[in-house]
Each structure stands twice: as C-alpha cells, then as structure tokens.
Amino acid sequence: MTASQEPVDQAPESEDQGAAAPVTIESLQAEIAALRAELEAAQATVTGQQDQLLRTHAEAENVRRRAQEDVSKARKFGIESFAESLVPVKDSLEAALAQADQTLEALREGVEVTLKQLSGAFERNLLKEIAPVQGDKFDPHLHQAISSVPAEQPANTIVQTLQKGYVIADRTLRPALVIVSAG
C-alpha cells in the first residue's frame, strides 16, 4: 500500500457497520472537489438571481417613472380636446362683436348659433347640464339646496332651480342651485 492509499481515519468497526470502506485521501479530495463544484454552482445561481433582482428593480423603477410621465402629460394635455372645441365659440363671439351695424334680430341669431356651438363642444367632451325641474327629488350629489320653503310638495323635492349645474363624465363639476320643499 502506498502513502496516498493508506486509510486516514478509520472508525473502529462495530457489529452494525460490518466492513466499512476505508477513507482515503483520494476519496476526501474527490468529495472536496464535488463540494467545491456545488459551492461554485450555488454561487453562480446566487449571482444570477442578484442580477435578475437588480434588473427587475430597474424595470419596476422605469415603469413607475413612465407612469408618472403619462399622468403628467394627461394633466397637461387633458383639456386640449375641450379647448379645441371652445376656439370656434370664441371666434364666433369675436365676429359678432366686430360687426358695427347689427340689428337686434341678427345679434340674437348669432348668439343662438354660438350657443349651439358651445352646447356641441360640451356634448363632445361629456359635459352635461343638471337642470332639475319642479317636483324632482333632491339629490345631494347633483344639487345644492340654497333654502327650504314650506310647500305643498313632499319634503326634499325641488321647488325651484336657481342655477343649472354640470357633470363631466359622471363627476359633478358644479351642483345645481335649488330651493327645496320643507314638506
């Protein structure tokens, strides 16, 4: 037997073990090499996962930044469509004022046409009137009660509308000002 093949550490044989294979330097070196290979593979996996984590974090940060930019642009240019709809209304009003000699009839006709332009602009941009009529039930989401008066109508019904309100895309822009019945 050579020195490299000599048993390094042998436990005394017990009755349960039977004949155990001797532990040699070669077997220990092979086991160490296998463990080193496993360690290198685990370290490579950890490095890959750390790299993937950094990339994922960077991508999430880019998505957050892009979303903030989109929100900023939406705020900045969100009213662009509405503004484009109002430009012809302004042009019509300026043209009406530029006319020196107008009859009351012509002025009224021009104002009516301009009001139709404005109503069309409101409609295209989902801006709708809140115009409750007498007898409608009071809705605090759409109406603002200015006062309550004794009336023959049931309580919390509208007696009179003082000013129209407006909703834009199902959100109250300005509630209608109303007088309600006290019952």
PLY file of the C-alpha trace (Angstrom):
ply
format ascii 1.0
element vertex 183
property float x
property float y
property float z
element edge 182
property int vertex1
property int vertex2
end_header
0.00 0.00 0.00
1.27 3.45 -0.88
1.06 6.51 1.33
-1.74 8.00 -0.70
-3.80 4.85 -0.42
-3.40 4.46 3.30
-6.51 4.85 5.41
-6.62 8.27 7.01
-9.17 7.81 9.70
-10.95 4.63 10.32
-13.56 4.25 12.92
-13.43 1.05 14.82
-15.75 -1.47 13.32
-18.89 -2.13 15.19
-21.19 -5.02 14.84
-23.74 -2.80 12.98
-21.34 -1.38 10.40
-19.95 -4.52 9.03
-16.92 -3.95 6.82
-16.67 -0.20 6.15
-14.70 1.07 3.18
-11.53 2.81 4.25
-11.48 6.60 3.84
-8.60 7.56 1.59
-7.03 10.88 0.66
-8.29 10.43 -2.90
-11.86 9.94 -1.70
-11.62 13.02 0.53
-10.15 15.07 -2.33
-12.92 13.88 -4.62
-15.52 14.80 -2.03
-13.91 18.25 -1.54
-13.87 18.79 -5.33
-17.56 17.82 -5.52
-18.39 20.21 -2.69
-16.41 22.99 -4.36
-18.29 22.38 -7.60
-21.60 22.54 -5.72
-20.48 25.74 -3.98
-19.47 27.34 -7.29
-22.78 26.34 -8.85
-24.69 27.80 -5.86
-22.64 31.00 -6.02
-23.32 31.27 -9.77
-27.05 30.81 -9.09
-26.98 33.48 -6.38
-25.10 35.88 -8.68
-27.63 35.24 -11.44
-30.54 35.80 -9.08
-28.98 39.02 -7.75
-28.53 40.24 -11.33
-32.13 39.32 -12.13
-33.32 41.13 -8.99
-31.41 44.28 -9.98
-32.85 44.14 -13.50
-36.37 43.63 -12.15
-35.93 46.53 -9.74
-34.67 48.77 -12.57
-37.61 47.74 -14.78
-40.08 48.49 -11.98
-38.48 51.90 -11.50
-38.74 52.58 -15.25
-42.42 51.58 -15.26
-43.09 53.88 -12.27
-41.26 56.77 -13.97
-43.14 56.23 -17.25
-46.45 56.13 -15.39
-45.62 59.43 -13.67
-44.75 60.96 -17.05
-48.03 59.69 -18.52
-50.01 61.20 -15.66
-48.16 64.48 -16.07
-48.87 64.53 -19.82
-52.52 63.62 -19.23
-52.89 66.55 -16.84
-51.10 68.90 -19.18
-52.92 67.90 -22.36
-56.17 66.52 -20.91
-58.07 69.70 -21.66
-56.68 70.01 -25.18
-59.77 68.46 -26.79
-62.08 70.69 -24.77
-60.03 73.78 -25.62
-60.14 72.89 -29.34
-63.94 72.70 -29.07
-64.14 76.15 -27.48
-61.96 78.00 -30.01
-64.77 78.24 -32.63
-67.12 79.59 -29.95
-64.65 82.36 -29.14
-64.22 83.07 -32.86
-67.98 83.42 -33.27
-68.27 85.80 -30.33
-65.41 87.94 -31.64
-67.00 88.02 -35.11
-70.29 89.14 -33.59
-68.59 91.95 -31.71
-66.69 93.02 -34.84
-69.94 93.78 -36.70
-70.59 97.51 -36.34
-74.13 97.82 -37.65
-76.21 94.90 -36.44
-79.89 94.58 -35.92
-81.12 93.07 -32.69
-82.51 90.19 -34.73
-79.12 89.44 -36.35
-77.34 89.66 -32.99
-79.84 87.28 -31.41
-79.45 84.82 -34.29
-75.66 84.94 -33.94
-75.86 84.32 -30.18
-78.15 81.32 -30.77
-75.70 79.83 -33.29
-72.84 80.42 -30.86
-74.81 78.76 -28.05
-75.33 75.72 -30.30
-71.57 75.60 -30.92
-70.94 75.74 -27.18
-73.55 73.05 -26.48
-71.90 70.84 -29.13
-68.50 71.37 -27.51
-69.97 70.41 -24.13
-71.56 67.29 -25.60
-68.35 66.14 -27.35
-66.46 66.47 -24.07
-69.09 64.72 -21.91
-70.11 67.91 -20.11
-73.83 67.65 -19.38
-76.30 70.00 -17.72
-78.01 69.31 -14.43
-81.34 71.10 -14.86
-83.81 69.73 -12.33
-87.47 70.61 -12.71
-90.06 71.31 -10.07
-91.02 68.10 -8.29
-87.73 66.27 -8.85
-86.29 64.56 -5.78
-83.36 66.40 -4.17
-80.02 64.60 -4.75
-77.13 65.99 -2.66
-74.64 64.64 -5.22
-76.15 66.74 -8.01
-77.95 69.58 -6.23
-77.10 72.21 -3.65
-80.04 73.40 -1.57
-79.91 77.15 -1.03
-83.04 77.24 1.11
-86.01 75.23 2.21
-89.52 76.65 1.91
-92.91 75.39 3.03
-94.70 73.96 0.01
-97.48 71.52 -0.88
-94.92 69.17 -2.43
-93.39 66.32 -0.42
-90.31 67.16 1.66
-86.93 67.17 -0.12
-88.35 67.80 -3.57
-87.22 70.67 -5.75
-89.47 73.72 -5.78
-87.30 75.98 -7.98
-83.97 75.81 -9.84
-81.88 78.94 -9.40
-78.85 77.89 -11.45
-78.09 74.87 -13.64
-75.32 72.53 -12.60
-72.93 70.47 -14.70
-71.43 66.98 -14.65
-68.42 65.90 -16.64
-68.05 62.18 -17.29
-70.32 61.30 -14.33
-68.48 63.62 -11.94
-70.25 66.71 -10.61
-68.43 69.81 -11.79
-70.94 72.23 -10.29
-74.14 71.25 -8.47
-77.42 72.83 -9.49
-78.56 75.52 -7.04
-82.09 74.73 -5.93
-84.79 75.61 -3.42
-86.35 72.54 -1.82
-89.68 71.86 -0.17
-89.85 71.62 3.60
-92.97 69.50 3.25
0 1
1 2
2 3
3 4
4 5
5 6
6 7
7 8
8 9
9 10
10 11
11 12
12 13
13 14
14 15
15 16
16 17
17 18
18 19
19 20
20 21
21 22
22 23
23 24
24 25
25 26
26 27
27 28
28 29
29 30
30 31
31 32
32 33
33 34
34 35
35 36
36 37
37 38
38 39
39 40
40 41
41 42
42 43
43 44
44 45
45 46
46 47
47 48
48 49
49 50
50 51
51 52
52 53
53 54
54 55
55 56
56 57
57 58
58 59
59 60
60 61
61 62
62 63
63 64
64 65
65 66
66 67
67 68
68 69
69 70
70 71
71 72
72 73
73 74
74 75
75 76
76 77
77 78
78 79
79 80
80 81
81 82
82 83
83 84
84 85
85 86
86 87
87 88
88 89
89 90
90 91
91 92
92 93
93 94
94 95
95 96
96 97
97 98
98 99
99 100
100 101
101 102
102 103
103 104
104 105
105 106
106 107
107 108
108 109
109 110
110 111
111 112
112 113
113 114
114 115
115 116
116 117
117 118
118 119
119 120
120 121
121 122
122 123
123 124
124 125
125 126
126 127
127 128
128 129
129 130
130 131
131 132
132 133
133 134
134 135
135 136
136 137
137 138
138 139
139 140
140 141
141 142
142 143
143 144
144 145
145 146
146 147
147 148
148 149
149 150
150 151
151 152
152 153
153 154
154 155
155 156
156 157
157 158
158 159
159 160
160 161
161 162
162 163
163 164
164 165
165 166
166 167
167 168
168 169
169 170
170 171
171 172
172 173
173 174
174 175
175 176
176 177
177 178
178 179
179 180
180 181
181 182
